[in-house]
Amino acid sequence: MVFVILALLLSLFSFTIIIKCIYVYLWCPFKLESEFRRQGISGPGYRPPFGNAPQIVKFYKDAESHPISFSHHILPMVAPQYHHWSPVYGKTFLYWFGSKPRLAIGEPELVREVLLKTGGPFEKLDFSPLSRHLVGQGLVGLKGQKWSLHRKMINPAFHMDQVKAMVPTIVASTTNMLKEWEQVVGGNECEIEIYKELHRLTADVISRTAFGSSYEEGKNIFKMQEEQMLLVSEGLRSVYIPGFRFVPTKKNRRRWKLEREIRSAFRKLIQKKEGERENCGNLLGLLLTTNKVQEREDQKMDLEEIVDECKTFYFAGKETTANLLTWVVVLLAVHTEWQNKAREEVLRVCKEFPDADNLNDLKIVEMIVNETLRLYSPAPFLQRETNKDVKLGRYYLPSGTQLDLPISAIHHDTSLWGEDAEDFNPQRFIGGPSVARKHMAAFVPFGLGPRICVGQNLALIETKVVLAMLLQRFSFVISPTYVHAPMLDITVQPQYGAHIVLRKL
């Protein structure tokens, strides 16, 4: 009798699981797809159980399998799903990531509404458990009250006055790098792989500005984070199977080991900084000071939360700025007429080193940086999710709809930027971004609204300083060995590096 009851219970449990799977992976997606279709939203169609994820993985693999001729038409490389599907289904279309509906929204007015209302009906899309390790529960991944608390405490560290105070540190790090280059170049010209060099530079800058240390002290952390980034990128393109992060696969075991070692290294950095008598001259010191003066315990960060923010400082502070600088240098190495214009301006404005006071006078440099951000935006997509049923423009979106905002597609849209949208033309930014863009959401390389990138001031100041100092000392052209293959690996970067030929002035 006992065995009969157990058999019946097992059968009932199995039946329940089957019914739930049918409901989650068949009934709900097809029902939602019908609701979207009634609103005029079509797409490639749901394919159980992984949706369109396998197609997307194939798009990226195909894109990364071969370089392209030198062109700024990079959408097929960095956002291939949008490149393939938007000509067929329109700027706004539906596709599926697993059983989750994902709405790609390429209309600037709808993008503006989503980004400005973030924190209301549109929340930050949760990271997959396999990709959460990179920034932990830092500002990038938080939402709600926790996000508000962290943002409030971190904002002062990135205030423009604080960032300007970091300029001498940026100058010092850049001077060291350029001196090494001068020794390598000597009296002749020399080929340099600029991508690796600029990553080493921005690693040194963020180490000094965030922690008061140097690249040499922190290079083991950077090395581990780079490996972690590769594993995260792989996780972002795959549909996460619940519970898979606990399976002791080779990659999961490596993920666990990296996470333990990175967190341990940051704890030691934090404890060292807390033991210093004067610790307010860098981002971590400012954060610790702000945290310490909070009167209420529930308004303070604990050690692990500070560790998560340190991970974000390290990753975002190095990765985004290094990639931006790389693309600026590549573009100027090809478009030497703009390189010459920028150099003339730098030599006129900066007597010896760029400083916080004369950076604002580098108008041509600023135009070049903005045009680079337009053509090679660090993040091709921003993602959000509806936390309740909501009306967006003319559409009604059910709770749980994921939103893909294709920033790169908008930045290259000829209806917003003209027929030369794929061309490098810094002149379009002569009056600044507010004049250049036809719509508020037409140029959003750092986002828009409450969740706009907290570190954008540091990234832009650092880029201007490094570029100005490079132009003062060297001219450069693209190397014959350069292979043009922009790819998405968390951020937009050159798949085969960026080789240029340096000549000392």
Secondary structure in CASP SS format (residue, H / E / C, confidence):
PFRMAT SS
TARGET T0000
AUTHOR 0000-0000-0000
METHOD secondary structure of the structure
MODEL  1
M C 1.00
V H 1.00
F H 1.00
V H 1.00
I H 1.00
L H 1.00
A H 1.00
L H 1.00
L H 1.00
L H 1.00
S H 1.00
L H 1.00
F H 1.00
S H 1.00
F H 1.00
T H 1.00
I H 1.00
I H 1.00
I H 1.00
K H 1.00
C H 1.00
I H 1.00
Y H 1.00
V H 1.00
Y H 1.00
L H 1.00
W H 1.00
C H 1.00
P H 1.00
F H 1.00
K H 1.00
L H 1.00
E H 1.00
S H 1.00
E H 1.00
F H 1.00
R H 1.00
R H 1.00
Q C 1.00
G C 1.00
I C 1.00
S C 1.00
G C 1.00
P C 1.00
G C 1.00
Y C 1.00
R C 1.00
P C 1.00
P C 1.00
F C 1.00
G E 1.00
N C 1.00
A H 1.00
P H 1.00
Q H 1.00
I H 1.00
V H 1.00
K H 1.00
F H 1.00
Y H 1.00
K H 1.00
D H 1.00
A H 1.00
E C 1.00
S C 1.00
H C 1.00
P C 1.00
I C 1.00
S C 1.00
F C 1.00
S C 1.00
H C 1.00
H C 1.00
I C 1.00
L H 1.00
P H 1.00
M H 1.00
V H 1.00
A C 1.00
P H 1.00
Q H 1.00
Y H 1.00
H H 1.00
H H 1.00
W H 1.00
S H 1.00
P H 1.00
V H 1.00
Y H 1.00
G C 1.00
K C 1.00
T E 1.00
F E 1.00
L E 1.00
Y E 1.00
W E 1.00
F E 1.00
G C 1.00
S C 1.00
K E 1.00
P E 1.00
R E 1.00
L E 1.00
A E 1.00
I E 1.00
G C 1.00
E C 1.00
P H 1.00
E H 1.00
L H 1.00
V H 1.00
R H 1.00
E H 1.00
V H 1.00
L H 1.00
L H 1.00
K C 1.00
T E 1.00
G C 1.00
G C 1.00
P C 1.00
F E 1.00
E E 1.00
K E 1.00
L C 1.00
D C 1.00
F C 1.00
S C 1.00
P C 1.00
L C 1.00
S C 1.00
R H 1.00
H H 1.00
L H 1.00
V C 1.00
G C 1.00
Q C 1.00
G C 1.00
L C 1.00
V C 1.00
G C 1.00
L C 1.00
K C 1.00
G H 1.00
Q H 1.00
K H 1.00
W H 1.00
S H 1.00
L H 1.00
H H 1.00
R H 1.00
K H 1.00
M H 1.00
I H 1.00
N H 1.00
P H 1.00
A H 1.00
F H 1.00
H C 1.00
M H 1.00
D H 1.00
Q H 1.00
V H 1.00
K H 1.00
A H 1.00
M C 1.00
V H 1.00
P H 1.00
T H 1.00
I H 1.00
V H 1.00
A H 1.00
S H 1.00
T H 1.00
T H 1.00
N H 1.00
M H 1.00
L H 1.00
K H 1.00
E H 1.00
W H 1.00
E H 1.00
Q H 1.00
V H 1.00
V H 1.00
G C 1.00
G C 1.00
N C 1.00
E E 1.00
C E 1.00
E E 1.00
I E 1.00
E E 1.00
I H 1.00
Y H 1.00
K H 1.00
E H 1.00
L H 1.00
H H 1.00
R H 1.00
L H 1.00
T H 1.00
A H 1.00
D H 1.00
V H 1.00
I H 1.00
S H 1.00
R H 1.00
T H 1.00
A H 1.00
F H 1.00
G C 1.00
S C 1.00
S C 1.00
Y H 1.00
E H 1.00
E H 1.00
G H 1.00
K H 1.00
N H 1.00
I H 1.00
F H 1.00
K H 1.00
M H 1.00
Q H 1.00
E H 1.00
E H 1.00
Q H 1.00
M H 1.00
L H 1.00
L H 1.00
V H 1.00
S H 1.00
E H 1.00
G H 1.00
L H 1.00
R C 1.00
S C 1.00
V C 1.00
Y C 1.00
I C 1.00
P C 1.00
G C 1.00
F H 1.00
R H 1.00
F H 1.00
V C 1.00
P C 1.00
T C 1.00
K H 1.00
K H 1.00
N H 1.00
R H 1.00
R H 1.00
R H 1.00
W H 1.00
K H 1.00
L H 1.00
E H 1.00
R H 1.00
E H 1.00
I H 1.00
R H 1.00
S H 1.00
A H 1.00
F H 1.00
R H 1.00
K H 1.00
L H 1.00
I H 1.00
Q H 1.00
K H 1.00
K H 1.00
E H 1.00
G C 1.00
E C 1.00
R C 1.00
E C 1.00
N C 1.00
C C 1.00
G C 1.00
N C 1.00
L H 1.00
L H 1.00
G H 1.00
L H 1.00
L H 1.00
L H 1.00
T H 1.00
T H 1.00
N H 1.00
K H 1.00
V C 1.00
Q C 1.00
E C 1.00
R C 1.00
E H 1.00
D H 1.00
Q H 1.00
K C 1.00
M C 1.00
D C 1.00
L H 1.00
E H 1.00
E H 1.00
I H 1.00
V H 1.00
D H 1.00
E H 1.00
C H 1.00
K H 1.00
T H 1.00
F H 1.00
Y H 1.00
F H 1.00
A H 1.00
G H 1.00
K H 1.00
E H 1.00
T H 1.00
T H 1.00
A H 1.00
N H 1.00
L H 1.00
L H 1.00
T H 1.00
W H 1.00
V H 1.00
V H 1.00
V H 1.00
L H 1.00
L H 1.00
A H 1.00
V H 1.00
H C 1.00
T H 1.00
E H 1.00
W H 1.00
Q H 1.00
N H 1.00
K H 1.00
A H 1.00
R H 1.00
E H 1.00
E H 1.00
V H 1.00
L H 1.00
R H 1.00
V H 1.00
C C 1.00
K C 1.00
E C 1.00
F C 1.00
P C 1.00
D C 1.00
A C 1.00
D C 1.00
N C 1.00
L H 1.00
N H 1.00
D H 1.00
L C 1.00
K H 1.00
I H 1.00
V H 1.00
E H 1.00
M H 1.00
I H 1.00
V H 1.00
N H 1.00
E H 1.00
T H 1.00
L H 1.00
R H 1.00
L H 1.00
Y C 1.00
S C 1.00
P C 1.00
A C 1.00
P C 1.00
F E 1.00
L E 1.00
Q E 1.00
R E 1.00
E E 1.00
T E 1.00
N C 1.00
K C 1.00
D C 1.00
V E 1.00
K E 1.00
L E 1.00
G C 1.00
R C 1.00
Y E 1.00
Y E 1.00
L E 1.00
P C 1.00
S C 1.00
G C 1.00
T C 1.00
Q E 1.00
L E 1.00
D E 1.00
L E 1.00
P E 1.00
I H 1.00
S H 1.00
A H 1.00
I H 1.00
H H 1.00
H C 1.00
D C 1.00
T H 1.00
S H 1.00
L H 1.00
W H 1.00
G C 1.00
E C 1.00
D C 1.00
A C 1.00
E C 1.00
D C 1.00
F C 1.00
N C 1.00
P H 1.00
Q H 1.00
R H 1.00
F H 1.00
I C 1.00
G C 1.00
G C 1.00
P H 1.00
S H 1.00
V H 1.00
A H 1.00
R C 1.00
K C 1.00
H C 1.00
M H 1.00
A H 1.00
A H 1.00
F C 1.00
V C 1.00
P C 1.00
F C 1.00
G C 1.00
L C 1.00
G H 1.00
P H 1.00
R H 1.00
I C 1.00
C C 1.00
V C 1.00
G C 1.00
Q H 1.00
N H 1.00
L H 1.00
A H 1.00
L H 1.00
I H 1.00
E H 1.00
T H 1.00
K H 1.00
V H 1.00
V H 1.00
L H 1.00
A H 1.00
M H 1.00
L H 1.00
L H 1.00
Q H 1.00
R H 1.00
F E 1.00
S E 1.00
F E 1.00
V E 1.00
I E 1.00
S C 1.00
P C 1.00
T C 1.00
Y C 1.00
V C 1.00
H C 1.00
A C 1.00
P E 1.00
M E 1.00
L E 1.00
D C 1.00
I C 1.00
T C 1.00
V E 1.00
Q E 1.00
P E 1.00
Q C 1.00
Y C 1.00
G C 1.00
A C 1.00
H E 1.00
I E 1.00
V E 1.00
L E 1.00
R E 1.00
K E 1.00
L C 1.00
END
